Amino acid sequence: SETNKRYVVTNSRTRPCKSIIHLLRRTKSDEIKANVLEVLQECEKLKASSVVFAGLSSVAEVDVILDALEEFANSKSAHSVETVKIIIQPEMLKYFYIMMTSKEVPGQPGQSWLYDKMKSAWYNFTNTKVDLYILKGNIEPAILHLCGEDKDQVMKASVWIRDCLLREQHTNIIPNEWIRELKGQKMKKLLELQKKYPVFISIESLSSTMRVSGFEKNVGTITREIHEIIKEVKDKKNREAEICYKQVQWRYHNGSGFVPFDKMSNLELETALEEATESVTVDVAGRKLTVNVKLKTASDPKGNRVAIDRVNQM
C-alpha cells in the first residue's frame, strides 16, 4: 500500500475472502470514522461486493461505524459494495438495536433504505435459530481399561489402539440447501438412523451442511439414507410450490411491467404472509430482494425500490 494510507491490503490465501484490510487501531471517533470510509472506498476500488468489520470492542465503535455507513450510502459512492456485515459481541446487541433504530429519520430517502436494510438484518439475526444441531442418540461409549507392569508398554498399547480406531473413522460432509428444511418427522428419522448405526451427526443450519462421523461402513450407509430423506423433503416442497403457484402469484415490477416470481420464491412469500413474517429475502436472477409482504414493497442491496403485488389465481 501507499505510505500516506492508514491501512494495508493483503491477499487472503487460507480464508474464504479475497482480501484483508489491516487498520491501525484508532480510539478517537473522527479517526475511526475516517478509517471506515477509507476502507469502504478501497472496497469500491477492489470491486468487492461485501465487507466485514470485525474486532469491535465497544458500543461507541459500532455507533461510529453506523454513522460512516450512513454517510457512505448518502454519498452515492456505493457501486460495488452491496453487503456490509458488523461482527459484535452478544452483550452489545441491545445497544446496537437502539442505535440502529435511532438512525431512522422520516422523510429522508437516502437514510430510509439504509434503515430498512439494517432493520431487516436485525430481524433476520434475532429470528435465526441455533446454527449447530447435534443429534443425540443412545450411543453407548466403549471403555477400555489397560493394565500392565510397565507404564511405557501400557502407553504404547493405548496409542496403538487409538490409532487403530482412528484409521477406521470416517467423516462425510453433506452440503445441501434443503438441509435447512429438515424438521419434525425428518429429524426424528435421523435420530432413528443414528440409533441404528452408531454414528455422530451434526447439522450447521446457516451453511446448510450436515456432518456424519463414525466407522466408514456405517457412514457410507447412513449418508445414502440421508440423501433419500433430503430428496423426500425437496420433492414435497416442490409439490407445495406447484399447488401454491396455481392458487396465488406474487409478482415484481421489472421496469416495464409485473412479472411473476419463481415458484419456490412464490411459496416463500405466501408462507411469510400467512405466518405474519415481517420480511423475507428472495433471489431474482441472482439479485437479492428483501420483501415486506405486508406493505408489498421490496428493495435490493443498493436500496433500489421494487413494486410488488399479489394476484389470486382462483
Secondary structure, 3 states (H helix, E strand, C coil): CCCCCCEEEEECCCCCCCEEEEECCCCCHHHHHHHHHHHHHHHHHCCCCEEEECCCCCHHHHHHHHHHHHHHHHCCCCCCCCEEEECCCHHHHHHHHHHHHHCCCCCCHHHHHHHHHHHHHHHHHHCCCCCEEEECCCCCCCCCCCCCCCHHHHHHHHHHHHHHHHHHEEEEEEECHHHHHCCCHHHHHHHHHHHHCCEEEEEECCCCEEEEEEEHHHHHHHHHHHHHHHHHHHHHHHHHHHHHHHHEEEEEECCCCEEECCHHHHHHHHHHHHCCCCCEEEEECCEEEEEECCCCEEECCCCCEEEEEEEECC
